[in-house]
Each structure stands twice: as C-alpha cells, then as structure tokens.
Amino acid sequence: MREIGHIGRIGACAALLAAAFACAPASVGAEIRPADPIVITGADAPSLLGAAPNAILAFRRTAAGTWEQIPVQVDERAVVSLKKVYGDTSNATDVTALEYTDPGTFTGPDPHPSLDANDEIALMARDSGERYVVSGDPTGTLGTGLELRVTDPLDSSSLGYVYLYRGDGSRDPGAGHSYVTYDFGLVSGDYKSTYRRGVGDSPNGPNPENTSVTTPYYADHFSDRWVQDGIQITIPGSSGVDILDRHKNLFAPGVCGRSEDTFSAAEGAFIVNKNGPVRAIRGYLGANSGPYTQRVEIFYDRRQDIRTNLRVHQIGMVMDFFDYSPAASGMTYRNALNPGGVTIDGIPDTVTAGPALYEQVSGPQGGMSIISGIDTDMPVTLSSYYLDDSTPSVTQCTGDSAAYGSSGSYITAGIDNTDPRLTPAGHHLTSDRILYFEPPTIGPDQAQARAAQIAYPLRVTEGTPPAPKRKPRIRVRRYGRARIFLTGTICPGGGSRPVAKLQRRARNRAFPSIRRLRLTKGKACWRFKARVARRTAAYRVSVAGNSDILRQTSRTIAVRRPRRR
C-alpha cells in the first residue's frame, strides 16, 4: 500500500489535528476528495513500464456496469543537470536533481521516451468508480489492466477503483477533457530563442509575461517568472474579483534588496511549462545569489500546489506570503492561532504570531484555504506574518503601496547554507503551500479538514482487475419416497462460500425463499441436501456469489407428491 499525495510533512501538530478527523462519517457513494489528485510513479505500475506516455489510458465502472474512460496524464521526469536547464555550457559547478522534463525548455525531453520508473501518472480521485467485474477489457486497449484501489484514511466509507491500460492509439488519454488551461505567455516570443537567462551571452531578466491559469474554480495570473499578481476565485457563488496584489518573497518586512522582482530580474530559467488534461505544471530556477533555488507550481482544477526548494548560501531569514489587493476588503482572514478571524479592511489588527498550520480567507469574493509546511534538517525558527494597513509605515517593496491582509509564513532565524555547491554543505529546506479554492461561506472547520487531508493523503493499492464473474452450474435431483430430498451441486467451487437459498413457488408464481441451504465443500464443487414437503410444488435453488467469481443464478425443479400404493 502506498500513500498518495504531494506533501505529508507538515509537522506533528498536523498529525494530531488529522487524528481528530480520522474515520469521520461520510455518505456512502460520495465522491472521494473531489479536489485531490491520485499520483503514482511508473515504479508503481510495472505492467505499464515501456509504454508510450500518450498510450496510457484510464477507466472506471459506471452505475450501468459499463466501462467509462476518464482523464489520465503522464508527466515524464529525469535526473537532469541544472546547468543544462540554464543552457549553460561553462565549467561552472553543477547540481543535478529529479525534475519534470520539457522539450520546449533547455531541460529537454526525457532521455527515456517511454514510461519509466520515475515518471508520474496523475488522475483525479473523484473520477474513481466501483470495482469492475465484467467479461472483456475496454475497447482500444492492449493486454491486462492495472487496478488502483483508492481509500481515504479519514473516511472508512470512501472507496474507489480506477483501471489503467495500455492503449492501441485509438483513444485520447484525456478522454475529451481538460480540467486546467495553462497559457504560458512570454511577451518576448519563443522561450529558447528570446528568454534572458543571465548565462553566457544571454543577459539577465526581467522577462515579462502575460501568463494565465484558468479552471472553473479559479484563475491565476503571472507577469514574470516569480511574479504572481492575480487570483480570482470563480467557484459558483463567488464574485470572481482579483483579490491578489502579489505573492511576495522577502528576507524581512521592508527589506527590499531581495524580492520576487529582483529574483525575476536576475539570472534564471524555466524547467517546465506543461498543460495536460489533469493538471498544469510550471517550474523555474534562479533567485539572485541562489541560482539553483527553484519553485514548482502544480495546478489542478480546485487546488494549487506550490513547492519551493531553497538552494542558497546562509541567509538567516525569509518570508513567503500573499499581499491581497483592495478588492479583498471585507474578507475574513483566520489561521490556526486565530480561528475567530479578523476583517481585511486596511485597518491594523492585533493577530497572534507563530507557526500556523493553516490559513484561510473567505467572503463574497470566494474562499481559499492554505495549508503550509516545511521540510528541513535545520533548527529554524518558524513564525507567521500579518499586516493589514492601507497606509503602512513599513515599505512595500513590490506591488502597490498598501498592505491588505498581507499574510503567510516567516522563518525568522536558523537558515544555514542550502546550496550544495558551497561548503559546509548538506542542509536542505523545502516549503510547501497547498491552496484549496472554496465557496464564500467556508469557516475554520473546513481549513482544519483540509489540513487533515494533507497530513493523511489518499492511499492506493495496486493490483490486477478481477477475473470476470462466472455463472455457476447447479444440478438438482430428488430421491426417496418416505421422505423427499433435493440434492445437488454448485460448481465452480473456488473462492469463498456462496449463498444458496431454497425457494418455493407461491400462488402468485413468485419464488420466495423458505430457508438457506447448508453447503459442504467438495473438491471442485459445493454440495447440498434439503428435505422438502411431501406435496406437489416447484422448488428453486438460488445462488449468489459472496466472492468475485460467482454471480446470481438459479435452477428450478418440479416435485410431485408420491402416489399411494
């Protein structure tokens, strides 16, 4: 069994919070975590290794008992040189990392063009269905499929199945769907020929963009590599206004020497820009004196994952926060330390600072739950940041001059060298922020539930689809005169014990059950013997499988009352 999810390292407090939600009741048949993905690697699907990425297909069972194709996406990865990502051919010290590949950037395509062990296969959990038992595989597929059994550790009633197959080329892996639209709009034109990477004869940035991410639930906008300057929550019931001024990165409040603007204006490059049927991926490198510091953003239709890998010399402190726009006025900001919340209105508030497992903003503009965590081997001091002031005394280094609900994480001390090229090396720090786009009326309970979901990711078990159910053969005969018995056998006898019931025809010609038969196990079949009344009647033996190999069947026999001598 393998746990599925992008982060599972949000601290012991998250585990305690998640435990409070374990085994929470849920309605049977409800969608499994509609916002969350299922992500496995090629190593988890050995029967599909070697297949072309665009030949992997996914299916589920419908209520009518037929195959239905669902969207699936294969994202190729490889251990690559980060110098190569820059297009750097110098003798500079190199760093390698497992990255998403992209023929449209200098990262290039995966050197193994078929599905290999480190590639990822992504689906949405809500697309899973019931377990499928039917004769025959889906049309347009080759060979035996792979069964994925999906369970939610927080909800024992949630269970779903997905089936992966190799396709014969006649079907689209996206099944006609595109959950996310990612439009990478580089103002200068073609990436490889015009992007200012700051290496060799290529000058430093900036590299203006007009890039958008659009789903039915939200829309993002980027104006440069590190510059996200727009979020619209478009879930039904929300106003859809742009609530974000900037996603900001600073060393400390008012310290403007380093920011998302200076990162974008220095050397840097894109690792990947990909738009697929299930998700979009945006990954990039370069943050001033941390040229190998990187961020990868993965966009699902109801969720955005932001992962930042810090690779830089000792810096002491760093901030990662959202500064909202005046259009966010009237929304409520809350976090794990301040569940009651404060109103975003440009008027200063007193908010308790400290490590906050979750944050949330909600109002007529829509709702957003933010789950954060870090993974590091350093004893850093983690806190939070909040400033709501339309005329702040603290210099706003980027974006507009106001601070509306500026909030996020703040590491105030303890960041030693994380650049593997420098000495002493060996430290690492990775931060994750998971954004869920929600209805306007959400409250702290929803944010706590989201934190529990991240702490306890979906689990998946891989297997092969079950064999088709077979109809058992039933042989029935009677014997005796003083007593009348029905005896017979039920074949095949594999699997667990079936359920056999003796039924007698009623006056309305229906066959109600009169008792359950006792079965004894033979070599290949189950045997039964049942005494019946000394009168003329029609009896039926009905069998239903308790296992996956038997399905409902029946056999009828007429019994006549013996004549008197």
N, C-alpha and C positions, 0 to 999 in steps of 0.2 A: 504494500500500500504506500502510495506517495502523496504527500500533501501538495496541493496546488496553490500557487499564489506568488506574487512578486515580492512581498516582504513578510517576514514572520519574526522580525527582530525589533519590536517596539517597546521592549523592556518588561521587567517583572510586574510593574503596575498594570500593564496591558493584560497579562495573563490572568491576574486576579480579577480584573474587570470582566474579561471574557468568561471566566468561570461562572460569573453570576448569570450569564446568558446561556450557559450550556443546557442542552436538552429543552430549550424553550418550546412551548407548544406552537404548532402551526397547522393550518388547514391542510388536509390531505389533498394532494394533487396540485398544490400551489407551485408556482414557478420557483426553481432553485435560484436564489440570489440573482435577480434579473440584471443587476449592474455588473456582476463579477464574471471574469473570464475563466476558462479552463485552459491551462497552458502546460503541455508536456514537451519533452525533448524527443529527438529521434531515438535515443537510447531506450526510451520507454515504449517504443513501437518497433521492436526488432523485425517484425514481419514486413514492415514497410521500408526498411532501410534499402537504399539503392533506387528507390522510385524517384521519378522526376517530381520536383516540388509542386508543379501545377497538375500533377496526376493524382494527388491525394484528395479523396472525396469523403464527405461525412453524411451520415443518415441517422434518422430517428424513427421510432414507431409512432404512427398516428392512432387516434382513437378508433379509426375504422380498421386498424390492423394491417395497414399497408406501409410500404417504405415511403419516406419523405426526405428529400435531400435538404441539408442545412449548410450554411456557410462555414468554411474552414479556411485557414490561412497558414501557409508555411513561411517562416522567416528564417532565412539562411544566416548562419553565423560562422565565424572562423577566428582563430588566434591571428591577429594582424599586427604589423608594425605601426605604431602611432606616428612615426616619421612618414610612413607611406601615406597615411591619412592626410598629412600636410602636403604631400607631393614633394617631400624633402629628400634630395639625393646627396646631401652633405655627409660628412663623417661625424655628425653630432651623435651623442649618446642616445641610444634608442630605448624604447619601452614597448613591450608587447602586451596585448590584452585581448580577451574574448569579446568580439564586437559583432553587431549586425553588419552584414555586407551590403554593398550597393554599387552596381556597375556605373551609376550616374555620378559617383564621387570618386576621389582618389583611393578610397578604401578598396574599391574594385569588387568583382563578383567573388563568390565563394569558390576557392580552388577545387572544391568537391561539388560539382554541379548537381549531383543527386542528393536525396535526403541522407544526411549523416547524423552521427550520434549527438552532436551539439546544436543542431538546428532545432527550432521551436515550432510546434504545431498549436495554433490558437483557435479556440471556439468560444462561444458564449454559453454559460451554464444554463441559461433559460431555454436554450434550444434542445436540451436533452428531452428524452421521452421515456416511455415504458420499455421494459425488456421485450425484445422482439424474438418471437419463436414462429418461424414460418418456413415453408419449403421454398428454397430458391434464394439466391442473392439478388441485390438490386441490379437492374439493367445498367449497362455501361461500366461494369466493374469486372475486375480480374482477380481470381484466387479467393482465399479465405479472408474474411474481415477481422478487425480487431475491436473487441468490445471494451468500452470505457464505462465503468460503474462509478457514478458520481454521488457522493454523500456530503451532507452538511453536518459537521460535528456539533453545531449548535442547535440542530433541529433533527431529531431522530426520525421524523416522519418524511423528511425530504430525501428522495431517491430518484435518480435519473440515469438513463443509459444513452450512450452515443456509439455509433459504429463507424469505424474508419476502414476504407477500402482503397486499393489501387484502382484508378480509372483507366479506361481504354482510350481516352482522349475525346470522347463524345460529349462529356459533361463539363460545365464550368464549375470550378471549386467554390465559387461564390454563390452558386445556386440562384443567380439573378439578383442578389442583394449587395448593398454597400452600406454598412452601418455608419461609416465615418467618411467624410470628404476632406482630404488634406490637399490644399493648393499652395505649394511652395512657390512664392512669387519673388524671385530675385530681380530687383529693379535693373541691375546691370545686364541681365540676359543669361546666357548659358553659364552654368556653375563652373565647369572645369576651365573654361577659357577666360572668364571675367572675374572670378572671385579673388579678392585681395587677401591673400593668406599670410603675408608677412614673412615668407621664407624665400630664399634665393632672390630672383629678380622680381618677385611679386611683392608689392607694397603692403603695408598694414591696412586694416579697415579704416572706417566703417564700411559695411556692405548693406545698404538699405534694402529692406524687404517690404512686400505687401502680401504677407502670408496669412492664410486663414485656415481654421479647422472648424468644420460645421457638422453638427449632428441634430437630430430632432430635439435634443435636450440642452444643448449649449453651443456657443460659438466663441472661439478664441482668435486673437489677432497678434501677430508678431511683426515688428518693424526692423529688427536686426537679430543677430544670432542669439544673444542673451536677453533681448528686449521683448517681453510680452507686455502689451499695453491695452489689452481688451479682453473682457469676459462678459458675455451676455448669457443669462440663464433663460432658455427658451422652452423649458418644460411647461406643459399646459397649466394655465393659471398664473404664470409669471408675466411681468410687464415686458421683459426682454431688453431693458435698457443696459447700456455698458456700465458696469459697476467698478471697473478696474482702471486706476491710473497707471500703476506699474507693478510688476513683480520685481522687487528690489533685492539687490545683494550688496551689502556694505560691510566694512570692518566694524564700525560703530556708528551710532547716531551722529549725523553732522560731519562725519569724516569722509570727505568726498574724493580722496586720492584714488580710491578703487571702488568701482561700481559696475553695474551691468552695462553702462555706457562705455567705460574705459575697457572692459573686457572685449566688447564688440569692436572697439576702435583699434585694438592691438592685433597681434597675430592670432590666427585661429582658422578652423576648417570644420566642414561638416563630415560626420561619419556616415550618416544615413538620412535619407529623406524617402519615406515609403508610404504609399497609400494602398491598403488592401481591403478586402471585403469585410474583415472582422475588426481591424484596428489600423491606426496610422502610427508611424514611428519617426521621431525627429531626434537626431543625436549629433552633438557637436563638441569640439575641443577648443581650448585656448582661453585663459583668463589672466592676462598680463604676465607676471612672473611665474604663473602656473600654466605653462603652455599645454600640459597634458591633463589639467583639470577638465573634467567632462561632465556633460549633462545629457541624459537620455529621457525624452518625454514620450510616453505611450498613451494614445488617445483611443478610448473605447466610446461607445455612444452615450453612456451615462457616467463615465468615470475617466479621470485623467491621472496617470501615474508619473511622478517627477522624481528621478533619481540623479543625485549629484555625487560624483566621485572626486574628492579633493586630492590633488597631487601638486603640492606646493611646499616651499620652504616654511619654516616656522612663522606663523602669523599671529598667534595669540588668541584672536577672537574673530568671529564672523557672524553676520546676520543674514537671514533668508526670510523675507516677509512680503506680504501683499499690502500695497498702499491703495486704498479704494478711492474712487472718484466722488465728486459731489453728488452724482446721481445715486450713490448708495445711501444717501441721507434717509433716515427713518428706519433703516435695517437694525436688527439687534445683533450685537456681537457677544458671543459667550465662548468660554473654554472650560476645560475640566476643573480649573481652580475657581472659575467664576460662572457657575452654571445658571445663575439668575440673569446674567447678561447686562449689558449697557447699550444705550441707543447711540448709533453712529449719527452725529449731527454737527460735528465740527466744534463741539464744546467739550473741554477736557473732563475726563472721568478718572476716578481712582480705581485701578484694577490690580488685583493681586498678581505678582510676577512669580514665575517658577516653571519647572518643566510641565508642559501641558500636553497630555496625551492626545486630546482632540481640540479643534476649534470649530466654530460654526458662525455663519452669518445667515440671517433669514429676514424676510419682509416681502412686501408686494413685488419687489424686483425678482424674487425667487429665493431658493435656499442652497447653501453649499456647506457640506461637512468636510473637514480637513483632518486627516489622520497623519501624524508625523512620527518619525523615529530616526535614530542614528545607529550605525554600527561602527564601532571603533575600538581599538586596543589601548586608547589613551584615557587617562582620568580627567576628561574635560568637565567643565562646569556649564551645565545646560540650564538656560532660563527661557523666558518669553519676553516679548516686546509688545507694547501697546501705546499708541498715541492717537488721540482724536482732537484735532485743533485746526481750525480753518486758518489761523494766523500764528503758526508755531514759531517759537524763538529758535528752535533747532533748524539749522539749514537743511532744506530738502534738496539733496544732491542731484536728483534726477526727477523727471516728470514735472508736475505742476508745483506750485509753492505751498500748497495746503497738505495737511495730513488727516485724511478722513479714515478713521478706523484702522490705521496702519498697525499690522499685527502679524506675528509669526515667531519663529524660533531665533534664539540668540545664544550662541556659545560665547561666554564671557572670559574664559581662560582655559589654558591647557592644550592648545593645538601646536604640537611639535611638528617637525618635518614629515610630510607625507609624500614627497617627491622621491620615487625610487632611484633617481639618478644621483641624488645627493647623499652625503653622509652627515650624521648617522641616519641610515635608512631603516625601513622595517615597519613604520607606523602606517595605519590606514584609517580613513574616515569616509563613510558613505552615509548620505542622508536621503530619506525618502519622505515624500509628501504625496498622499493619495487624496484626490479631490472627488467627492461624490456630488453630483448635481441633483438637487432635491426640490420638492414643492415648496411654496412660500410658507406653509404653516408648520414646518418642522420645528422640533424643540430639542432639548438636551438628550432626551431618551434616544432619539434617532442617531445622534452623534455617538453616544455610548454603544449603541448596537453596531454601528459601522466600525468602531474601534475593535469590538469583539470579533467581527468578521475578519478583519485584517490579522488579528492575533491568532485566530483559528481558521486558516484557509480551507477551502474546499479540498476534499480528499478524492483521489481517483484510484481505482484498481483496474489494471489491465487484464484482459482475458480474451478468449475466443468466443464468437457467438455460439449460443447453444444449438445443438442439433435440432432439426425440425421435429415437432411432436408427431408421434405415430399413433394411429388408431389401433387399439388392442383387439385381438381376436378373442371372442367369447364362445365357448362350446357349452351347451346346456343339455342335459338329458334327465329323464326321470326313471325311477325304478322302485319296485316293491308294490305290494297290494294292501297289506295291512296298514302300512304307513307309506306315504308318498314323499319322496325326496327329489329335490332338484340338485344335481351335481354338475360341476363344470370346471373349466379352467379359464384363466385370463392371461393371455400372452400378448406382448413380451413381459418378462418378469424383472427387467432391470430397473434401476432407480429405487426410490423409496416406495413404501407400501401404498397402493392406490386405495381409493374409497369405493367400495361396491355396495350397492343397496338393492334389496329385493322390493319390487313394486308389483301391485296387483291392479288390474283394470277395474275401474269403478263403473257405475251405471252411465255416467256422462262420458265414458270412453277414455277418460284421463287415467294416468298411471301414478297414483300417489304412492310414496314409499311406505312400506309397512315395517321394515327393520333393516338394520345394517348387517351385512354378511361378515362372518368371521373368515379370514383368509389365512391359508397356510402356505409357506414358501416351498416351491419345488425347485428343481434345477434351473428350469427356464421359464416357468410359469407360476402363477398363483392359483391355488385350488380352493374350492368352496363346496359346501354341502348344506342344504337348507331344507328343513321339513316344512311341508305346506299342508293346507286343509284338504280333507277328502271330499272335494267338490269340484265341479267343472269351473274353471277360471283360466284367464290368460295372465301369465306372470312375465315380468320383465326384470332382467338384471341390468342395472345401470352402473357404469364405471366412469369415475372422474379421476384424472391423474393428480396425485399430490406432488409428482416430480415433473421435470421438464420434458419427459419422453412420452407421456400419455396425455391424451385429450379425451373429451367426453364421448362416450359411445354406449350402445345398449343392444340387447338381444332379447327377443320375445319368444316364449314357448306356451302352447296351449296345454292345459292339464284337464283331462276328463275324469269325472267321478267313476270309480270302478263299478262294473255291473255285479249284482248279487248272484250267487250260484244257487 
